Amino acid sequence: MVFTPKALDLFQREFTFFEKVTSISGVLYPLPKEERRAGIRRELEKIELEGEDLYLPTAPNKLVRGIRVDSGIPLQSAAKVPIMVTFNVVDRCGDRKDVKPEACIFKVGDDCRQDVLALQVIALLRDIFEAVGVNLYLFPYDVLPTGPERGIVEVVPNTRSRSQMGETTDGGLYEIFQQDYGPVGSPSFEAARKNFIISSAGYAVASLLLQPKDRHNGNLLFDNVGRLVHIDFGFILETSPGGNMRFESAHFKLSHEMTQLLDPSGVMKSETWLQFVSLCVKGYLAARRYMDGIINTVMMMLDSGLPCFSRGDPIGNLRKRFHPEMSEREAANFMIRVCTDAYNKWTTAGYDLIQYIQQGIEK
């Protein structure tokens, strides 16, 4: 590709500006946690905006007008320090006097191509569910690798992590949903619970296939209508934290507080639990019909050197999780067993406890 002088100038200014912001993530790790937010501000104050034609890499239609230097937040991560920074932006094709905030996440030390791979599969599953008419929710947000072990991540709009929710209340999800949406049985509460069910089922199917680990409460988001969104796919397929100890043994995370929302009866017989399981079965059967396309999507990255391909037989084991040898009835019964096995599994609570003790991530 040959740049015109004008295009080359824009490219260099764009890359240099956002590389400076991204690099802040890399210099924060030696700092004590309580000093990191101030450290972000100090670094942001050093960065100058050169020109009015720079755009957000995750939203090219948004032109950057400045950095909100007090907006930098260090995010929770076991080994790295991703940061979230908010910019003042205007619409490229709209009123350029209408300045609005827009945030991005910047990461150093993670191979963001692996997130891209996971999110490509999640986007494919979303399209499959839509094509076959299964009402499941997935949100494949944008991730842009910008260099070796660095990248920029779209902020999922209108969300809080479960850990952030825990900083303002001692209650579980069942209590939080009542605070946010009204009493159990009210239209607003039941609408939010339905959104939680369809999104939890969507991510249950995606998790069964991709096997994402490190599912602590900093990596689980909830949007303002009750939908669950999983983020951060640094450990998928055959890899897991802690030297692959495989402590997260359930196929997907279903903690006690999640089961309280899904199954008020507590005995896996309530109408909402049966709806959840039914959606998981429908989603799994739909994914099986497109097994080859999903596997081929993953195989395209087999020679990439990504960590998720560094051990075991990731492709062979992915194929096994589709159980192509099973009939539809057998596959449906398998998915029901997966849901039953995940129900409030003790290792899920144990992993959350470890994250709380080691990282201060709210349970």
N, C-alpha and C positions, 0 to 999 in steps of 0.2 A: 504494500500500500504506500502510495506517495501522497504526502500532505502538501497542501498549498501553504505558503508562509503564514497566512492567517489561521488556518486550521492547526498547524503545528504549534503556533503560539498559544492558542486556546488549550490544546492538549497538554502542553507543558505546564501551563499555569494551573489547570484543573488537577493534574496528577500531583504536582508539587504541593498544592494547598491541602488536598485531602490526605496525602502521605504524611504531612506534618501532624494532622489531627490523629490519624491512625497510630502514628509512632508513640503518642502519649500512652496508649495501652501498654506498650512494651517497657516503658520506663517506670511504671507504677509499682510493679511487683515487689521491689525491695522495700517499699514504704510500708510502715504499719497501716493497718486497715483504717484507723481513725484519722490518718493524715492524707489519705488518697484523694478525697474530694477536693481538699485545698490544693493538692498537687495538680489535679486536673485544671483547676482555675488558673494557677500560675502558668501552666504550659499554654493554655488557650489564649491568655493575654498576650503572649509573644507572637501569635499568628496574625498576619495582616491579610486582608482580602484584596487581591489585586484584580480589579476589573469588576464589571457588573454582568458579565456573561458566563460566570461559573454556575454550574448546575449541580443539584444533588445526584450522585451516581445512582441511587435507588429510585429516583423520580426525576428523569431528565426534563420534565415539563416544569420543574420548580427551579427558579433562579435564586441564587444565594445573595442575600443582602447584608449578612453579618452573622457572627457567632454570639449566642447568648452565653457569655463566659461563666456565668454563675449556674449554668444548667448541667454541667458535667457531673455524671453519676457513675461511680464504679459499680459494676454488676457482679453478682455472686457467681463464682466459678472456683472449682477446687484447685486448679493449677495456674490459671491465667487471670488477667484483670481486664476483661472487656469493659468498655465504657460507652455510655449513652450521652450524646451531645445534641443539643437543640440549636437549630439555625433559624434565622429570620429569612423567609423566602417569599417570593411573589410568583404568580402564575406566568409562565412564558407568554401565553396567549391571552391573558386576562388583564385586569387593572393592576398595573405595576406599582400603584400607590397602596394597594391592599396587602400589607405585610402580615404574614401569619407564621406561627411557629411550626417547625417540622423537625423531627428527631431521627437520628440514625445511630446504629451501634457499630463500634469500631473494635476489631479484634486483632491481636497479635499472638502468635504461638499456636494457632489452630489451622489445620488444613481445611479451609472453607470449601474446597471442592467436594469434600465429603458431605457437607451440609447440602450443597447443590444437588448431589446425587440423591440423597434421601428425599429432598423436596421435589425432585423430578418424579420420583415414584409416588409421592403423596399427591402431586398434581395429576398424575396419570390415574390414580385411584379415584380422585375427585371426579374426573371426567367419566370414568367407568360408571361410578354410582349414578351420575346424572344421566348417562346414556341409557341405563337399564331402569331408571325410575325409582332408585332406592334413596330415601330421604336421609342421607348421612352428610355430616358437615366436616370438611377439612379446610385448613387455611394454609396453602403453600406460599409463604412469604418469600420475598426476594433476597437473595444473597449474591454478592458480587466479590469474588476473589480478586484481589488487587496485586498479589505477589506471593512469593513463597511464605506460607503460614501467616497470611494476613488477609483481611477482607472487611467489607462493609455490609451491614445487615439492615434490612428494612425493619422498622419498629411496627409490630402488629398494632393496629389502631384500637383505641378505646379498651385497653387491657391493663390488668394488674396481675403480677405473679401471685401465686398462692402464698408465697412467703411474705410478700408485701401486705397482703390481706391480713396475715397473722400478726403483723406489727400493730394493728389498730383494734384487734379484738381477740379475746381468749376463746371464742366459740369456734365450732367446726363449720364446715360448709353448710350444713343444714340450718344452723343459726344465722350464718352470714346471708344466705339466700332469703331468709325471713326478714332480716334487717333491710336488705336492699330491695326486695320485691313484694313484701307484704306477707300476711299470714298464710300458712299452709291451706290450700284449697281455694285461695283467691285466684282470679284469672291471671294476675301478673306473676304470682309465684309459680303457678302451674305452667305458664308459658316459658318461664325461665328454666324450670325443671325439664320441660320437653326439649329445650335447646341444649341443656346439659346432656340429656340422654342421646340425642342424635349426634352430638359431637363426640361424646365419650365412646359411642359405638364405632364411629368413623375411625377414631384413633386406636381403638382396640384392634381393628382389622389391620390398619397400617403398622401397628406395633408388633402384631403377630408375625408379619412378613419381614419387617426391617429389623426387629429385635433391638430397638434403641435402649441404651442403658443410661445411667446417671439421671434417672427420672426423679430428682429431688424437687422440692416445691418452688425452687427458683426457676425451674425449667417448665413449669406448668402455669399457663396463663388462663385468665378468665376475662371474657369481654363483658361489655355493659348490658348484654342481654342473656348472660348465663352460659355462654358457649365456652368449652374447653379448647385450648390450643397448645400443642406441644411445640417446644422450641429447642434448639441446640442439639445437633446430631453428631457430636464428636465421637460417640461410641455407638456403632451400629453393627449388625451382622455378627461376626465372631469376636468382636472386641468389647471389653468392659473395663471400668476403672479398677484401680488397685491390683494391677498385675493379672487381670482376667480371673479374679476370684469368683466371678459369676454369682455374687451375692443376691442380685436381683433375679430371682429364679422364675417369677411369674412371666407369662408371655406379654402381659401388659399391666400397667399400674392400676390397681383398684383398691385404694386404701379404705380404712374403716369409715372415714367421713364421706367418701364417695358412695359407699354402699348405703349409708344413711339416706342420701338423696335418691339413690336408685331403687332402694328396697326398704321402705319404712317398716315393713313387717319383720325384717331381720331374719327371715327363714327362706328367702329366695322364692316366695310365692306371690308377692304383690304384683299388681297390674303393671306398675312402672318397671319392675325388674324383668318381667316377661317381655315387655316392649323392648327393653334394652337388649336382651338376649336374642330376640327375634330379629332386630336390626343387625346385630353382629353376624348372625347366621346368613341373612340376606346379603350383607356386604361381602362376607367371605365367599359365598357361592358365586357372586358376581365377579369377584377378583379371580377366582379359579378359571372362569371362562376366558380370561385374558392373560393367563399364566405366562405364555410364551413371550408376549409383549413386555410384561413386567420384568421377566428374567433377562430378556435381551437388553432392556434399558440398563440394568445393573451390569451386565457382561461387557457393555461398551467401555466401562471404566476399569476392567479387570487388570490391564497392564499399566495403570496410572501410578502405581506405588502408594495408593491410599492406604491408611492404616487398617481399614475394614477388610482388606484383602490380604493382610500380612500373616494370617494364621488359619489353620483348619481348612475347611472346604466350604467357603461361603456360598458359592453358587449351588453346589450340590445340596447343601442344607436348606437354602432358600427354596429349591425345587421340592424338597421333602415336606416343607411346611405347607405347600399347596395340596399335598396328598393326592397326586393325580391317579393313584391306584384305587381310590375310594369312589363309590357311587355318590350321588348327590345326598342321599339320605345318610350315608355313613359320614360324609363330610359335614353335614349339618349337626350330627350327633357329636362329632369331634369338636366343633366350635362351641357347642353347649358345654362340653367338658372343660374346654379352655376357660370359658367364663366362670364356671364353678370353681376351677382351680385358682383363678385369680382373686376370687372373692375374699377380701380381707386377709390375704396371705401374710403369715407372720414375718416373712422376710421383707415384705414391703414396708411394714412398720419399723422393722429393724434398720433398714437402709435410711429411712427418714431420721431415725434417732442418731445414727452415725453422722449424717450431714449436719444435724443440729449441734452435736457435740464438737465436731471438727471445724465446721465452717460458719456456725451461727445461723444457718439457714432454718427459718421457722418451720416447725412441723405442721 
